[in-house]
Every structure is written in structure tokens, then in C-alpha cells.
């Protein structure tokens, strides 16, 4: 049974979600006894803001203004998922967490608490120009605004890249750099080869 922990990191348009779907299907086929927890921060946020309550309303207002969720809410959503679902035999796949150094420190604490091992950081690398092209091509309303695209690129460099470097400097983590500008199948082939699966 596979019990690795995966953290998928990549800029907007890098294709993280697609590659996670491929990996889950691959594991189900080749290691059918493996149980997985897939934590997608975006899905959890959308579910959270639809709830009744003061905190959910506050979060809805923040996201509606295009602002980032505070780290304590982001961390709480992940912790709630781990407390309710994580057991020693389960594989953990994270998408969208951690994305700031504060969140990375929370993750370090969770790794120590749960004694997680075999932690693989799948870092899907895509150039700024390719990010711009993909965001425009996927056609979401915000993605058509050049200033929003540039803000996302800058935010990624300022916040997420330091997280990747933090992982590189920590022996508990194995950072696996992936060329995200290949075909979708090419990206997945490189992931599987570098995982030695």
C-alpha cells in the first residue's frame, strides 16, 4: 500500500488539478488497496463560504473583493479535514496548500505531529508567458484582465516560490521539479518516472 504524502505546487494554469486526477486514477489502478485523502483548498473554500454563519459571511465578502483568505482560516480548513479523516494507512494529496510561509510552517507542524514520511513536493514549473497564455485561453472573467494576471504572477513569485525553497532546504521533503510546458500526458509521464512508480 502506498502511504506517500503529495503536495502539488504550481502557478495558475499549471495544470495541477488535471495531474492530481491522473495520479489518483493511476494509484487506484496500480495500488487498489491504497486509501487516499485529496484535499483541494479551493473546493473546501467554496463549500465553506456557502454555509450560514458570521465567519462564512466574512469569508464570502473577502473573496468577493478578490482578496486572499487569511492563513488561519486556510489552516483551519486543512486541520479540520486531517482531524476528521486522516489515519496512518491513508495517502494524503494536497492541492492549494501551503501557499505562504505561514502555511508552510503549519504544514511542518502537521508533518511532525502525524509523523508523515515520504513527502513529495510536485513542483510544476510554467513560465510567466505560458501562465499568461493559459489564463487568457481558459476564459474565466477575471483571467481576461491583464492587471489581475500580473498580480497573480507577482503574488506567486513573492509567496509560493519561497515555500518551494523552504521545502528544498528541509530533508523531510523531496522536491520534484516537473516541466509543466509539455503536453498533459508528457507532464504526467515525467511525474510517474520521477516518482519511480
N, C-alpha and C positions, 0 to 999 in steps of 0.2 A: 504494500500500500504506500502510495506517495503521500508524504506529510510536509512537503515543502511549503514555504510561505513566499508568495509573489507580490511585489509592489510594481505596478505598471506606471511609468512616468513618461510624459510626452506632452508637447505643446498642443494647442488647439489644432485639430485637423490631422494629428499624427496617426490616427487610426487605432488608438489604444483599445477602444471598445470592441472593434472587429477582431483584433488579435486575441483579446481575452475570450471572446466567444469561440474562436478557433481552438485555443488552448483547452478550454473546458470540454469541447467535443472530443479532442484528441485524448485527453485523460480518461474520459468516460469510455472511450473505445479500447484503449490500451491498458488501463488500470481500473477496471469497472468496480473494484472493491473500494475505491477511494471516495471519501465523502468530502465535499467542498463547501466552503463559505465564500461567496463572492460579494464583497462589499463595494458597491458603486455609490460614491458620495452624492452624486447628482440625483440619483433615484431616491435616496433617503431624504435629501433636502426637499425635493418636490413633494414627497409624501408628508413630511413634517409641516410644511407651510400650509397644507390643506387641512390640518387639524384645527379644531376650535381651541381658543386659549390665547392668553396675553402674549406669551413668548412666541408662539407661531405667528401671530399677527405682526409682532415686531419684526420677525424674520422676513415675512412676506413684504413688508414695507421696505426693508433694507435691500432685498433682492430686486424689488420693483424699481428702485432707484439706480440699479446697476452697480451697487456697492457689494463688497465681499462680506461673506458671513464671518462673524468673529470666531477666533480659534476655539474658544471654549465651547461654542455650540457644535462646531465641526468635530471636535474631540469627543464631546459627549455622545453624539450620534454613533460614532465608531465604538466607543466603550460600551454603550448600550447593546450594540449588536454582539460584541465579543462576550459580554456577561451572559447574554441570553442564549448564545448559540455555540460558542467555541468549546470544544472538548479536545483532549490530547491527540485523538486519531484523525482530526479533520485538517484538511489543507485549507489555507487562507489565501485568497486572492483579493488584493486591494486596488481599487481604481479611483484616483482623485484624492488620495490621502497617502502620505503627507505632502503638502504643497507649500509650507512655510517652515522656517526653522523651529518655531514654537511647536508646530505639529510634529516635526521630526523628533523633537525631544519627548513629546508624549508617546510617540511610537517606540522610541528607545526604551521608555519605561515599561510599556506593554510587553515588549520583547523580553525584557528581564523578568517581569512578573510571571509570564506564561512559559518562560524558558524555551522560546521559539528558536529553532535551528534551521539551517538550510535556507536562509533568507536570500532570495534572488531579486535584485532590482532590475527590471527590464526597462532600460532607458532607450526609448525610440526617438532617434535623432532626425530632425527635419529642419532644413534651412529656413531662414526668415522668408525668403522669396516663395518657397514652396508652401509655407504656412499661409501667406497672403493669398496665393492662388487657390488653395483648397478652401479657405474660409469663404472666399467670394463664390467659388463654384458650388458650395453646398447650399447657398441661397437663403440662409436664415436672415431675418430682417436686420439684426444688429451687425451681422458679418459683412454687410454691404457698405458700412460706414468706415472709411479709411482710418479715422481717428480712433475708433474702437479697436480695429485690428492692430494698430500700432501700440495702443495701450496694453493690449493683451500680450503682445510680443515683449514689450518692455517689462511688464509685470512678471512674466515667466522668467526672463533673464535675472531680474532683481531678487526673486523669491524662490523659484524652483531650482534653478541651477545651483545655488548654494546648498540646497538639500541633497542634490546628487553628489556634490563634492564631499559633504558630510558623510554620506554612505561610503564613498570611496576610501575615506580615511579610517573607517571603522572595520575591524577584522570580522565583526559579526555578519557583515553584509558582502554579497558578491554582486558587484555592478556589472551588468551585461549590456554593452552598447550595441544597438541594432540600427542598421541603416534603414530609416523609415521611408526613403525615397524610391525603393524598389516597388515592384508590383505587390499587391496584397499577399499573394501566395509566396512571393520571394521573401517578404518580411517574415512570414510565419516559418518558412523553411530555415531561415537563419536563426530564429529563436529556438527551434527544436534542436538544430545542430549544436548550438552553443550550450544548451541545457544537457546535452548528451542523453536525451530521452530516446 
